[in-house]
């Protein structure tokens, strides 16, 4: 668990210091490169970089779905960590209805952000 936290902190430092819009060592979305369409994750690194600098509105413009999902991911991680600290088994079970719901939201978000002329749909230039 300590190694995981160190890796997360190190990744956060790299993402804080090196802007994904300016440095090319970050991974490139193969779906965007192949099709020219934005996937649900496109813009996530740039959004996280902006969040680390406190620019919530700019981060939202890069990937609104990520901004909406981060509180839920934090809640899930906090619950898992709390159970592990209390020496209880850390369960990673998620109800299938939540997975299907997230998949539906991700598909709708993907279609929405690739429609022409939709506000906040594309990535800012």
C-alpha positions in Angstrom: 0.0 0.0 0.0 2.9 2.4 0.8 4.4 1.7 -2.6 1.1 2.5 -4.3 0.9 5.8 -2.4 4.5 6.6 -3.4 3.8 5.8 -7.0 0.6 7.9 -6.9 2.5 10.9 -5.3 5.3 10.6 -7.8 2.9 10.5 -10.7 1.2 13.6 -9.3 4.5 15.5 -9.0 5.3 14.6 -12.7 1.9 15.7 -13.8 2.1 18.9 -11.8 5.5 19.9 -13.2 5.1 18.8 -16.8 2.1 20.1 -18.7 0.7 17.3 -21.0 -0.1 20.0 -23.6 3.6 20.9 -23.9 5.5 17.6 -23.3 5.3 14.6 -25.6 6.3 11.8 -23.2 2.7 11.3 -22.1 0.8 8.5 -23.8 -1.4 9.5 -26.8 -5.0 8.2 -27.2 -4.9 5.5 -29.8 -8.6 5.8 -30.4 -8.3 9.5 -31.2 -5.2 8.9 -33.3 -6.9 6.2 -35.3 -10.4 7.7 -35.7 -10.1 11.4 -35.0 -12.9 11.0 -32.5 -12.7 11.9 -28.8 -13.1 9.0 -26.4 -14.4 9.4 -22.8 -10.9 9.7 -21.5 -9.5 12.2 -23.9 -8.3 15.3 -22.1 -8.0 13.5 -18.7 -4.3 14.1 -18.3 -4.7 17.8 -19.2 -7.7 18.1 -16.8 -5.7 16.5 -14.0 -2.8 18.9 -14.6 -5.2 21.8 -14.4 -6.8 20.4 -11.2 -3.4 20.1 -9.6 -2.9 23.8 -10.3 -6.4 24.7 -8.9 -8.0 25.5 -12.2 -11.3 23.7 -11.8 -13.1 25.4 -14.7 -10.3 24.7 -17.2 -10.1 21.1 -16.0 -13.9 20.8 -16.6 -13.5 22.1 -20.1 -10.9 19.4 -20.8 -13.0 16.5 -19.5 -16.3 17.0 -17.6 -16.8 13.3 -17.1 -13.6 13.0 -15.2 -14.5 15.9 -12.9 -17.8 14.4 -12.1 -16.3 10.9 -11.4 -13.4 12.0 -9.2 -15.5 12.5 -6.0 -17.0 9.0 -6.4 -13.6 7.5 -7.0 -12.3 9.3 -3.9 -15.3 8.1 -1.8 -14.7 4.5 -3.0 -10.9 4.8 -2.3 -11.6 6.2 1.2 -14.0 3.5 2.1 -11.6 0.8 0.8 -8.7 2.3 2.8 -10.9 2.7 5.9 -11.8 -1.0 5.8 -8.2 -2.0 5.3 -7.1 0.1 8.3 -9.7 -1.6 10.5 -8.2 -5.0 9.4 -11.3 -5.9 7.5 -11.2 -7.4 4.0 -11.1 -4.6 1.4 -13.8 -5.4 -1.0 -13.7 -4.1 -4.6 -17.1 -5.3 -5.5 -19.3 -3.0 -7.4 -22.9 -3.8 -8.3 -23.3 -4.6 -12.0 -26.1 -2.0 -12.2 -23.5 0.8 -11.4 -21.1 -0.6 -14.0 -23.8 -0.7 -16.7 -24.9 2.8 -15.7 -21.4 4.2 -16.0 -21.0 2.5 -19.3 -24.2 4.1 -20.6 -23.1 7.5 -19.3 -19.6 7.1 -21.0 -21.2 6.1 -24.3 -23.6 9.1 -24.2 -20.8 11.4 -23.2 -18.6 10.1 -26.1 -21.3 10.7 -28.6 -22.2 14.1 -27.2 -18.6 15.3 -27.2 -18.1 14.3 -30.9 -21.2 16.2 -32.2 -20.2 19.4 -34.0 -21.2 22.7 -32.5 -22.0 21.4 -29.0 -20.7 23.7 -26.2 -18.0 22.2 -23.9 -18.0 19.1 -26.2 -14.5 19.3 -27.8 -11.2 19.8 -26.2 -10.1 23.5 -25.9 -7.3 24.5 -28.2 
